[in-house]
């Protein structure tokens, strides 16, 4: 145990091999609630597609079908929610030289940085 925790970096590095979902192209982080489109069967973070939790509960309780923004557009139906993520954000991956520099700096620290091992494994 290093005493230093960087949960966001750890989640990002560990999720590199994870399945990506939603319009945000992020993995299921087990934090945000997700729902599946009944047409295309793709999973979406409720926040990204603008579905309020109360509406998601109502959909589940009434067995109403959820249709994602893309499927609604294809079928000519208006999407009833205000999607927060409208297009896939570009993925910024660090260059090898940036990773090498981060590792060099981590090696110079007087504390153990657990994420450095993740960077070495990914590098």
HELIX and SHEET records of a PDB file:
HELIX    1   1 UNK A    7  UNK A   14  1                                   8    
HELIX    2   2 UNK A   15  UNK A   17  5                                   3    
HELIX    3   3 UNK A   46  UNK A   49  1                                   4    
HELIX    4   4 UNK A   53  UNK A   62  1                                  10    
HELIX    5   5 UNK A   69  UNK A   74  1                                   6    
HELIX    6   6 UNK A   96  UNK A  108  1                                  13    
HELIX    7   7 UNK A  114  UNK A  122  1                                   9    
SHEET    1   A 2 UNK A  34  UNK A  36  0                                        
SHEET    2   A 2 UNK A  43  UNK A  45 -1                                        
END                                                                             
